């Protein structure tokens, strides 16, 4: 049975719906497909210290709150690593629940509901009264889940996480919703480790992961699948648009200078990109992307090649 409301009734209800969302003490916010805040109720804006017309990205909002020690309490020695990790999991499922400690001592249950167009509705309610014992148990569970899905070094998704998300994307209608998959590899990475040491190599890997996360939409998926190799999945993206998106990433990599003690040091990346064919398996997709990546390596590196 359809649950779609007649247009006239919906228009009649919208003022009441908006009034209730505006007046509730629960926090409510709407983010677009680029994870930019488009609407939030007063409770959300008060919690995150936002003016009535502010429209920051989610990552910029979290950075500001960490600097000002308000809203979400983030217990970490490396905030950017935490932020990259959180962003890599955000919005990758149609619905998700997250529990968060606030700086003022409250405990919030946040939900994320993602539409087919990538827009996200965030809804949060105070669950402090659940009690400290249950709070600690659930927080420990959340940390364990995060650890099982994240690459320990870079903070983005690990191999298991990104392959599971790719399998889910392959189950969709790939004619109506085109999907591009890429494999990116850092050029001459062994040389970086040999000449500058493994600590410098780790810094380069983390820099690439940060740039990769920053050049993806929220519903895109990325992860480190081993060594200096990264997997990228771009849903609702034909090959031409996917190439343009990856080209912007590779240009940002060219401009990056990740080593503080070597300000002149730069690096590059090569990527193979394919558009998935209906009925294609994960193994077949990765095989074609891998072949395209090696074409990029063979023809000079620092470029993108497509198998199609």
Secondary structure as UniProt FT lines:
FT   HELIX           7..23
FT   STRAND          27..31
FT   TURN            33..34
FT   STRAND          36..40
FT   HELIX           42..47
FT   TURN            48..49
FT   TURN            52..53
FT   HELIX           58..68
FT   HELIX           79..89
FT   TURN            90..91
FT   STRAND          95..102
FT   TURN            103..104
FT   STRAND          107..114
FT   TURN            116..117
FT   STRAND          120..126
FT   HELIX           128..130
FT   HELIX           132..149
FT   TURN            152..154
FT   HELIX           159..170
FT   TURN            174..176
FT   STRAND          179..186
FT   TURN            187..188
FT   HELIX           189..196
FT   HELIX           198..214
FT   TURN            218..219
FT   STRAND          221..226
FT   TURN            227..228
FT   STRAND          229..235
FT   HELIX           239..255
FT   TURN            260..261
FT   TURN            263..264
FT   STRAND          269..275
FT   TURN            278..279
FT   HELIX           282..298
FT   TURN            299..300
FT   STRAND          304..306
//
